[in-house]
Amino acid sequence: MKRTILLLAAGMFLLNAGPCKAQGSPADPFLGAWALELGYDFSSAGWLEVRQEEGYLDAEILWRWGSVYPIDFPFVFGDSLFLTHGSDQVREKDSEGNPVRVQHPVYWFQVVKDGADRIRGNAFFPNRDGIGVEEVTFTGKRMPPAGEAPDLAKVKFGKPVKLFNGKDLEGWEMLDPHSVNGWSVEKGALVNDPVQKKGEKHISYGNLRTVKTFGDFKLNLEVSVPEGSNSGIYLRGIYEVQVMDSYGKKLDPHNMGALYSRITPLVPAEKPAGEWQEMEIILCQRHLTVVLNGKTIINNQFVQGVTGGAMTSDEFSPGPIYLQGDHGKVSYRNIVLTPIVE
């Protein structure tokens, strides 16, 4: 009798429970990489990746400029994803310079789904004194996965295009027409010299871009970077290959030839400051190859997203080559682009 009752009870439970369904995580709708459009008048490109690690959520973000950085703590509450980030700020020190009052200002992002493969959100940046908050809206589009790396041996190239004629700035224009132009042609080289006068107001020099836009390509050029200087080569206006004096430094994703803050060179290949250096850059199907001074330092590696200073977060439309001109003196020559044809 007892066994019969137990079987009946079990049957009733299964009927009431209905079909068994796997329970997903509340974070699932937010997982993946997202191309962000930020609510600014300029420099409005961003990027976000949310991952489910073993037992915890993790995330990285790029917001307008600078590097990709890890979020301090992502969490889901209700239908929203929250991302928090902050840093310590010393408010008071004792007579010996030791901190006696440290605060941890935090800014945060609230993200919700906005249809299939779309998100939207608000970012909140409190003022450093704790009074007032800047609020910025943003939207995001899910990025497709990497896919297989292209077979570069089978890639077909078109006719080379000489981007710089060695005489003048024909074919080039300022990225921001309101910025100060520090670019000129000297002895067959394209030279940027952003001079700052001591004691005077800082001058905002501009970046130089090609008038024409391009899809995938191979780019060959020579560059010379003075000691301590810094520039960058933006591919299609969105991916920065770093140009800087990093000779003798440890490998880092901010060194010469790196994809800025994203891909660290495989080996050091820089020459000392002031010497002419050769670069060959291939961008094909969101995969990057960089050969610096005859050494392959990035080998057909997937580009995870745009870098700081990108003109747009759209990674699939043609764009210009643009050269960073607001950081330091630099010279370029023999700039030739060979398009990849379908």
Buried (B, 14 or more C-beta within 10 A) or exposed (E): EEEEEEEEEEEEEEEEEEEEEEEEEBBEBBBBBBBBBBEBEEBBBBBBBBBEEEEEBEBBBBBBEEEBEEBBBBBBEEEBBBBBBBEEEEEEEEEEEEEEEEBEBBBBBBBBBEEEBEBBBBBBBBEEEEEEEEEBEBBBBBBEEBEEBBEBEEBEEEEEBEBBBEEEBEBBBBBEEEBBBBBEBEEEBBBBBBEEEEEEEEEEBBBBBBEEEBBBBBBBBBBBBBEEBBBBBBBBBBBBBBBBBBBEEEEBBBBBBBBBBBBBBBEBBBBEBEEBBBBBBBBBBBBBBBBBBEBBBBBBBBBBBBBBBBBBBBBEEBBBBBBBBBBBBBBBBBBBBBBBEE
